[in-house]
Amino acid sequence: MVTIEGTVEEIIFSNESNGFTVCDITSEENITTAVGYMPYLSVGETIKITGKWAMHSDYGEQLKVEYYEKVLPSSENMILKYLASGIIKGIREATARKIIDEFADKALDIIEHEPEKLANIKGISKSKAQKIGESFREQNSVRSIVMFLQQYGITPNYAVKAYKRFGSSAIDQIKKNPYILSQEIHGIGFKLADKIAINMGMDLRAPERIKSGTKHVLTYNGSAGGHTYLPREILVDLSAQLLEVTEEEIENAIIAMMIDKTVYVEKSEDAQAVYLSPFHYAEMGVAQHLSMLAAAPIEKRHQDLEGEIKEIEKTTGIVLAKQQKEAVRQSLETGVLVITGGPGTGKTTTINTIIQLMYRYKYNIALAAPTGRAAKRMSEMTGKEAKTIHRLLEIGYTDEEEQLQFAKDEDNPLEHDVVIIDETSMVDILLMNALLKALKPGTRLILVGDMDQLPSVGAGNVLADIISSDAILKIRLTEIFRQAQESMIIVNAHRINQGEYPMINEKDKDFYFMVRNVAGQIVDAIVDLCKNRLPVSYDVHPIHSIQVLTPMRKTPVGVMQLNKELQEALNPPTSTKKEKAFREIVYREGDKVMQIKNNYNMVWQKVGEEEEGTGVFNGDIGYIQKIDVTETMMEVLFDEEKLVRYDFNQLDELDLAYALTVHKSQGSEFPVVIMPMFQGAPMLMTRNLFYTAVTRAKQLVVLVGRQEMMHKMVDNNREIKRYSGLATKLCALSGVQEISGEIGISQIKMDAASYGR
């Protein structure tokens, strides 16, 4: 084994995703080519490497690195080179020379311990000096965590996330319980955490391992399958497969988790349901609060409701149908009301009438939706301010532990008389529970949504369970109005929902089918539609107005392939556009991107204003405005006004969005929707997924592919049911004897090998 200490002269190759690096190192007049996993390496750094010599047939002698560590430089010359490398944010070559001129070989000590002294140098403000100090100290902490985790295959990106989550005590916490990596760090799955634990010497039958694995099965089926619980026998079977232990050991783990209240087991006559405790408490909370709100006496200020409705009809020029009038009346008479219906059935007109009536009676109204795009659309439809449910509840973090919390709850309730929630099918059980806790008895709650769309991404089947329970008053709007009947999008959406094939290629209409038989032809046609045909024929923007939706991610016509092709066609590389490669994606200035996880603490600033806020949410679509490689950051504009700054180590929260899965499009509406019709997994090629995709379009739908696949989707009425107990709990509290509709037939993730990386 050979050990060399020297300065990094040149990075010949670096794979950012795994840290594999080829570099030249200068030491005592010698230059050594080093090859190995050395993440976060920069030109100008001093490192100590240990490895073995090897002869490469093309590149000659190299040192294959088995271990490395970074060493802070000590001489003025080395410190200057280190600072000038740009490794510390805010310092480039000119600033580095000024710092060395001022502090000589004490420069690094000053930066770490007394950064405020940097402000004595011309060109460095007090705030910049503080940021330089913070950057340097963070690097010291991150360095040790990277060194520790690299031996277990954890990439630098996740090491930084571990530092941000656990702070300087990250190594101690991970050594104590490696499974916190999968529980707390987005992107690290149970299998990787399990590998680390085993490499650290943990027994395969250790109780902590079995408890963590069993909890993971529940967590995974909550996030990936939407289940709030699993039947005990299924949980035991899946966990035993995953962990390769006996069912008896899993049973013991479940008992231990019941004792420490990690899980809750709900028993019935013929089965046992095992919940993660937060999901059980949420289901109980939703059932209890809905029942209480529905039963609570409410204030009635109206006297001549029929007369008021007629006045509004005269003002708007719209005569309400019988179902709509009943919905309006019940909104004033009832504590909780569900209004459901497909496109073109008058949900918006009904809600606007309810809002006008409520304002006439001087009720304080709040409008909200689950996502930013859905809230924005609700504002556009009603002409009133609508917020995300998170903003309505005043999302925030505790100061000490940075845990997510809502300022509005049972101790600090909302002061509104009426709360109207749109796109309720997207609301999961945890968010619904948080909302209901913040409503005072006597508050009117109106839930609006289309029960035939896909359910929430998160756990639960809230809207469908409420409707099927018959415990809460519901009104389903079914009449398609004459104006809506002129749109083939709306007509075909209802045809699809009823199991009938869409009517396509009607002259001067808005629903078309282009026949293409193979994947390559389908992709080429979609690219041509986006780039050339539709912008010319319909005067729509190729990126902002057109959205490609597909059921799949990884097939030849899936999201990943379509995004590559569409990016190349619609936003090709040029000499003026800066880029950043991250894993398998190249982000480019001008790209359309989507936030793919909720980040409640992300700061945004309104363009041209000083107003700031926090929170970027799963499904938000934005456009890359700026990529700054020097500052290692990217700026993305959301909703045409909110500018968000991403550090490069946060790029796993973004994905290209020229093409989206149908699931990710929920709550959004686009002028034009293009959808490939190609073979896919039967569980994805379903009627309600097709229906959801079609109802995302406002002006035009174009299907591209094979007509038999369109027919198969319509014929496939296989809905993926979820294990959810809300309907049963609502029935029990309200005295309803039977549940209308089918529940409890569920798609479970049976393949233990699929549980994350």
Secondary structure by P-SEA (a helix, b strand, c coil): cbbbbbcccccccccccccccccccccccbbbbbbcccccccccccccccbbbbbbccccccccccbbbbbbbccaaaaaaaaaccccccccaaaaaaaaaccccaaaaaaccccccccccccccaaaaaaaaaaaaaaaaaaaaaaaaccccccaaaaaaaaaacccaaaaaaaacccccccccccccaaaaaaaaaaaccccccaaaaaaaaaaaaaaaaaacccccccaaaaaaaaaaaacccaaaaaaaaaaaaaaccbbbbbccccccccaaaaaaaaaaaaaaaaaaaacbbbbccccaaaaaaaaaaaacccccaaaaaaaaaaacccbbbbbbcccccaaaaaaaaaaaaaaaccbbbbbcccaaaaaaaaaaccbbbbccccccbbbbbcccccccccccccccccccbbbbcccccccaaaaaaaaaaccccbbbbbbccccccccccccaaaaaaaaaccbbbbbbccccccccccaaaaaaaaaaaccccccccccccbbbbbbccaaaaaaaaaaaacccccccccccccccbbbbbccccccccaaaaaaaaaaacccccccbbbbbccccccccbbbbbbccccccbbbbcccccbbbbbbcccbbbbbccccccccbbbbbccccbbbbbcccccccccccccccccccccccccbbbbbbcccccccccaaaaaaaaaccccbbbbcccaaaaaaaaaccccccccccaaaaaaaaaccccccccccccccccccccccc
